[in-house]
Amino acid sequence: MRKKGLGKTITSSIVRYKAAFAVFMMLVVMIFPRTNFYSVFNLLDMLNSASILMIVSFGLTLVILSGAIDLSGGGSLVLGGILTVHALSVMPMWLAILVGTLVGAVIGVVNGYIIVYQKTEPVIVTLGTSIILTGIAQQLTDAHPISPPPGSEFMMIGNGRLFGVIPYLVIIMLVVFVLFYILLRYTQFGRNIYAIGGDYEVAEYSGIDVKKIKAATYVLAGMTASFAGVLLSSKLNSASSIYGDQTALVVISGIVVGGTSLAGGVGGVGRSLVGLLVFAVMENAMSMLHVDSYIQQIIRGIVIVSILALDSYGRKRRREDV
Amino acid sequence: MTDTLRRVAREYLVLILVSCLVLMTAIIQPKFISIGNMTNVMRQFGPLIMVAMGMTFVIIGGYIDLSVAGIISLVGVVTLSLIEPIGQFPALLVGLLLGAAAGFLNSMVITLSGAMTQAEGLFISYGMSVLYGGAALMYTGGVTEHMSYLDANLSIFRMIGSGTVGVFSVSFLIFLGLLLVLYIFQKFTYIGRAISLTGGNKTAANLTGINVNKTIVIIWTISGFMAGVAAIVLFSRSTTASPVMGRGFDLNAIIAVVVGGTSLKGGKGSVARTVLGALLVILLANSMNLLGVTVYMQNVMKGSLLVLAIWLDNIKERRQGSDL
């Protein structure tokens, strides 16, 4: 065992908590320029917009923890929103929301069956299902944004604020977060996910029903994604097949920044929350500083590539250490 | 006999399915085989097939390249804008080099970070695509560039876009030349065969003395270069280059490779098969259009083809495993 110097300890803890560190650094930097960044309104608004992607990330984190991947989140998101908006004109609101959320569960069952029970590569299968879902969403809306019937209360979910201050979306996000946190930390199901991601075969030999659990993570990921889609449609008061174009990859990048490894077995929903906060703070800060939107896109690309490359590099180092 | 037949059916199932669909259209809708329609099909053939040929190498090598969309957009706008200031020949050269350089940059990120799995390569190349696409948007300020018709300095690009040699269009000859080179490279050179081994099993390839990193650099650079060629053919034909012109090429190219029968698990496949695959994908889109199927439902079909292909790959592998 090598002895660690103080410098090394600091570096390794920065690497470990890189997402929290990045958020902290950005918050410090934003003190200096004269912007409206540090207003209660802006900070809450930032959290509000990030909430939707955070909800997507909680379900997806489970899939990644089990060592798999799901790229169909964007498809589930748009389909959830579109079905809810369509359903609003024929049924009560709570039922429409339920319909929108359950469509994700159905998608998850299909993904889970093809990937887990037919043993296919999750990357390509979910890439395929995301194309299928986007196609269905386009067909349902003729590729135009659609709006809920006028006078509907639906909009209030995404735009209302508790006591006129705290956005409902933030509260909903926190509730979903707590549910997933408890699920991962204090239930057998959650611990089994870590076991499967850590070593699939060992988990299987120790009697865990690996297939059922892996398939269940896809169902949960589909449900959170389509539930997030319902919320997004409520916030924007519309649903469209293009809202999910970048969702899956942005969320996955956020999850990896947070410190959940694509190799599986390491991480958690708390880390995903912080990871997505990195993107939220970054985008908000760039807009506040009036960074050109095309440069913003380039920066986003650089950040995504660096994060994923660093994640791979970490695993390479570990492989070589062994 | 029946055994061989079954094996062929398993190997080429996607190909056979797509061929049947195309054949059906020809019967239902006679317009399909008219000369006008076929010329139209051959036109679209060019850029997609070039991207798909490059993509074949990446997929055989065990990766997936999502960055081609960004590369096409970037090479398109940069090359077109350079024709006036530096002349057509240097502009062409810069365009080709830029494509290869972008592919090379991808491979550098991948080899340096040690991203050995398909998923890692896919995410990194997606990030690179966002980056290249952003660069293209920034370069033009988001507007579409036009090739001016009055400029006498466009002969090369006019030739690529609409010139003919005998009965063949110039772009078809370019395609034929590239196919020949890539086919020979894949079948008859050491590196070409090393790609299949690398895609099949990286650890094993490494142990047999193959320089895996070098192979990875080569496949991504080929893919970037071919995306650059596609961009040039594309804007020569349409005489415009937009900073989002590459959108959709990534997935269509992957699907063309898969329909051709190259395994998405890496290790097996060929550029020649991809040519057939790309042709069928275009014929399929064309026949769906003639039958009045919406573009949206065509997307559903493409996604299904992808899922079906990987599913079949797995069934094949399991069968082969049990045969032993």
Interface residues (C-beta under 8 A of the other chain):
Chain A: I69 I114 Q118 K119 T120 E121 P122 V123 I124 V125 L127 G128 T129 S130 I131 I132 L133 T134 G135 I136 Q138 Q139 A143 L249 I252 S253 L262 D292 Y294 I295 Q296 Q297 I298 I299 R300 G301 I302 I304 V305 L308 A309 L310 D311 S312 Y313 R315 K316 R319
Chain B: I64 V109 I110 L112 S113 G114 A115 M116 Q118 A119 E120 L122 F123 I124 Y126 G127 M128 S129 V130 L131 Y132 G133 G134 A135 L137 M138 G141 G142 L251 L264 K265 T294 V295 Y296 M297 Q298 N299 V300 M301 K302 G303 S304 L305 L306 V307 I310 W311 D313 N314 R318
